[in-house]
Every structure is written in C-alpha cells, then in structure tokens.
Amino acid sequence: MSEILTDILEELRIEYIALLTASKGKEPLLSAERLCAQSLKISSDQLARIIKQDSTLLAARANDLIKDEQEAQNPSAGLIITMNIYNAALELLLEEAVSQHWLNSDDKGVVQFDNDEIDAVDQLVFEAIDFSNSSVALENVSKGGVSVLNKILMDAESEFLEYLASKVSDAYSLAVQVAGGHSVFAPQDIAPLIDDNPLLLALRADDLIIDEAFESNPPAGIIISSHITQLLLDHLLELAAQRGELAHDSQGQLILPDTVQDKPAIH
C-alpha cells in the first residue's frame, strides 16, 4: 500500500477513536461516514502521488460504491479510485468500532447497525471532488520538455511513418495497429503518465469502451488507457491526412474506409 495512503488511514483511525471515545461510542456508523467524507477529499495531485506509490489502485472499479446516481453512470477514473479508498477507510473504522464494542456483530459476523443511523447516512450529501484542476500539471507544462505522453506519441508517429513509407497496408489499418501497439494498459505503465499529468484522473469512460468487456464497470486504469489509445489513433489519422493518405470531407471530417462505420471502441 502507498505510504501516503497508509498515513491517511492511520490518522483517520486515531481521530475516529478519539471522537467515539469522547461520545462514549455514540453513532459509530454515522460518525465513521462523516469522518471519511470530511477527511478523504483527495485532490488530483495527491491522488497521483498515491498512485505512483501503489499503481494497483488503477485496477479499482466503481461497482456500487458511488452514491450519486448521475456520477455513477459515467464516473471519472479519479472518483472510482477515491470511492474505493473511501470504502476501505470505512471498513477500517467499523472494524475498530466492533473491536471497541461500539458496534456488535451477530453469530455470523455480520455487523449490526441502528436503523436510525442507516437512515441518517442515507441523507448525507457527499461533496463531489473536482479532478480537473492540477498544479502539478501546470508546473510540468511550464517546465517544457517532452512529457511521458508526448514520448509515446512521438514513438508511435515514428513507427507509423515507417509503415506508411513501406505501403504494407492502408493508412487506417496501420493507424489502428500502431495505436494499439503503443497503448498502455498495465497499471505500472499508466501510473507514470498520471504522475506527469494528474488531470488524466478526470477522464471518464464516455463511449470509448465496449461495455460487454467490463460489464459496464471498467477499471479506472482502462478508462485512462482508452483515452490515450484514442488520442494516438486520432493523431496518426491526422498525420496520414497531412501526407495525402486520407482525405477530409466538406465539413472537415476524415473520410475513413467504407468498412469503418465509426471510430472503433477501445477495449
């Protein structure tokens, strides 16, 4: 686990124990939910640092953890990861409550909650986290130089131009092939991109992912990698158009082969 995240969870546990000790164990569930909501407003920059230390977080899926119905339909990668951290923190605090006898469990180990507390939790309003701001991203842009993503684009472009020169296939098929070959899917490969540009955490699945492949529940990392693949494909297709391999219609849209109905969904 990330050292940063470990420290956050430990501070949260200590604060929870102090709070419940002072209230003599009153409202353990509601107090845990409120404390998590207040303490786990993790910014894009902080979350990027956490992911750098533990890239396995990119395998997180939304499941049923996002309470906001609108957000749940198309959550950002950052929100998916944050809500998984939230859920882990909540479980940690409730385990502490059971060990301190502020909560009881039945003979099957199922924790028993007060109905009034459950109703109160349902009424809580969770403030949405905005992952579209990043001081790290702005700082890296101002430094100049070649970003991690630009390096991927440059390598893909170089390979694509070599293929185009050899005329081994049509430009569109080549672009799809090269874009797929330079895509990043493994968490440990995506993490450096996020570290370089935390704004990637604001990306959403949109219509880039075939739902059946992930049962409408894609991992956070796949959301980011899908956008990168689409970015690569778009860049290579425009490059092909600049070299006369593809044309634009009267509205400025690329004219793709007749066999292509839409841009391919990435999966």
N, C-alpha and C positions, 0 to 999 in steps of 0.2 A: 504493500500500500504506500501511497505517497506520504512522505514525511509531513508535508504541509497539511494534508487531509487528516492524518493521524493526530496532529496537534489540535486541529479544529475540533475534532470529535472528542478529544480528551478534555479540552476546555469546556465544551458543551456539557459533557457528563458531570464535571465538577460543579458547574453553575446549576445544573438540574438538581443535584444532590443538595446543594445549599438552599435552593428555592423550596424544595419539598420538605427539607428538614425544618425550615422556618415556618412552613404552613402545616407542619405535622401530617404530611402526606396527603393534603387536600388536593383534589382534582389532578391526579397523576397523568392521565391521558391528555387532558386539555392543556395542562402546563407544558407537557412534552411537545405537543403540536405547536403551541405558541412560541416556545423557545426555539424550535427548529425554524419556524417561519421568520423569526427575527434575526437569527444568527447565521443562517445559511443563504444570505443574499450574496452569492458568489459572483463577482464580476467576470467579464470575459478574460481579462488579463490574469486574474488569479486562477481561474479555471484552466487556462492554458498552461500555467506553471504546474498545476496539479497533474494535468495530463502528461506533461513532459516527464514527470516522476513516475507515473503509472499509466502507460498507454492502454492497458486493458480496459480502462473506463470507456474507451471508444466502442467496446462491444455491447454497451448498455442499450437496452430497448425501452420504449415508453411503457409497454404493457398497459396496465390500467392505473398508472401512478399519477397521471396528470388530471387534476380535478376540473380545470377549466375546459368546458366542452369545445369551445372554439379552438383553443390551443391544442387540444388533444387530437383534433382532426389533421393537423399538419404542424407538429411541433418542431422547433429548431433543435439542432444537434446539441447545443448547449443546455437547453431546457431538459432534454432527455437525460443527459448525464447528471444535471443538478438534482432532478427529482429522484434519481436512483441514489444519490448521496443523501438526500433528504430521508428517503425510506430507510436507508441503512442507519442513519443517525437516530431516527425514531425508534427503530428496533433496539438499538443500543440503550436508549433511555428507558424504554419499557422493561427491558431485561433488568436494568438497575432497580426499577420500581418493584419488580417481583422479588428481587433479592433482598430489598429493604422492607418487604412486606407492606408496601404501599398499594400493591396490586396482588390479587390472588389468582391462581390458576386451578382448573378443575383436575380430576383424576387422569385426564388425557393430556394434560399440559397446556390446555387452551386458556389463555388469559381472559379473565372476566372483567368487563368494563361496565360502569354505571351508565344506564340508558340516557340520563340527563347529560352526561359528559359527551356521549356519542352525538347527541343532538346539537350540543354546543359546538363541537368540532365541525359538524356539517355546515354551521353558519359562519365559520371563519372565512375571511376573504384573504386570499393569498396574492400579494403584490407581484405582478409579472416582472421578470428580470429582462432587461434590455441588453442583448449581446451585440448590438450594432454599434457600440462605442468601444474604442480601444486606444489607449495612449501608447501602448507598445507598437501597434500597427503604424500609427502616425510617426512615431520616433524612427522606426525602421525605414519608412518611406523617405523621411528627411535625410537619413544617412546615405541614401543612394546605394549603388552596388547591385549585385544580382541576388534576388531573393531565391528561396528554395523553390517556389513555384515557377519563377522565371527560368530557372535552370532546367526544370522538367520540360517547359515549353520549348526552350532552345534545343534540347537534345531531341525532342520529338520532331521539331522542324527540320533539323539537320538530316535525320533519318528519312523523313518524308521526301525531302528534296532529292535525296539519292535514289529513292524508289521511283520518283517521278521521271528522273533522267533516264532510268533504265526501261521505262514504259512496260513494266511487267504486268500491270493491271490498270483498271480505270481509276481515276483520281478519287472518286468517292469511296470505293472499296479500300483503297490504300489508306485513306484518311481514317476510316473506321479501324483498320488493322493497326495502324501506328498509334492511334489514340488509345486503343485497348492495351497495347504493349507497354505504354508509358504511364498507364493509370496506376494509382497507389491504392491498395485495398487493406493491407495489413496494418493493424493499429500502430505498430512501431515505425511504420513508414509515414503514416498520416500525422503522427504527433509532432515531428519537426516542422511541418507546414503550419500547424496551429500555433506552435511556439513562435514562428516567424510572423504570423498574421492571425491573431486571436479572433478577428472578425469572421473567420470561417465557421465559428461556433454559432453564428446567426443564421446559417444556411438551413433551409427546410427541404423536405423531400420533393415537394411540388409534384410534378408529373414525370420525373426522371427515372423513377424506379418502378419496375414491374411488381405490382402488389403481391401477386401469387408467390413470388420468390421468397418473400418475407412475411407473408400473411398480414399485409398492411401494417407491419410492425418492424421496420428496418432498424438495424443498429445505428447509433449515432455516427460511427465512422463511415458506414456505407453512404449515408446522406452526403457527407463531405466528399468522399471519393467519387460519387456520381456526378457532382457538380464539376469536379476537376476533369473528369473524363469528357463531359460535355464541353467544357472550356477548351480542352485540347482539340476536340473534333471541330468545333466552330473555327478555331484558329487555323487548323490545317485546311479546311474547306475554303476559307477566305484566301489563304495562301495559294491554293490551286486556282482560284478565280483570278488572282492577280497575274498568274502565269498563263492565263488563257485556257486552262484545263476544264474550267467550269464557267458558266455564264450567269448573269443576273437577269431577272425579268424586268418589266417596265416599272415595277414597284420596288425594285432594289433587292428582291429576294433571290437567293441562289436557286438555280434550276438544277435539281437533282435528277438522277436516273429515273426512268419510268417505273422501275421496280420498287422505288422508295416512296412510300406514301407519306410518311412523316419522319422526322428525325428519330432515330432509334431510342427506345427507352434503355437506360443503362442498368445493368444488373450483374 
